[in-house]
Amino acid sequence: MTQNDDRDALPVNPALSVRGADQAAPEHTPAEQGDAPADFAQRPIPPMPTPSTEGLSAGEVSTMLGGDASMTEANEALGTAEGLDIITES
């Protein structure tokens, strides 16, 4: 059993306010990017790991995707039903 949605709306109280009458709305100041640090040009570049050139093996991909062919077929069917070319779109 559901409640009726045709009830009257609650009355609005015009006296309610986020700020009191004695408080003015704050001046809007947009955020801006500040100046760069003075020693920015002299700072050393942080170390970055070299990317691996190795790809995943078929077994690793199967493990990540679940390895269940029926799930892959279901996902392909859903993609086709949604009008996606699932081979080229993600």
QUIGI-V495479 format. One record per run of one state. SS is the DSSP state (H for helix, E for strand, L for the rest). FROM is the first residue (numbers start at 0). TO is the last residue. If there is no record, write none. Layout:
SS,FROM,TO  SS,FROM,TO
//
This chain:
L,0,38  H,39,41  L,42,56  H,57,64  L,65,67  H,68,80  L,81,89
//
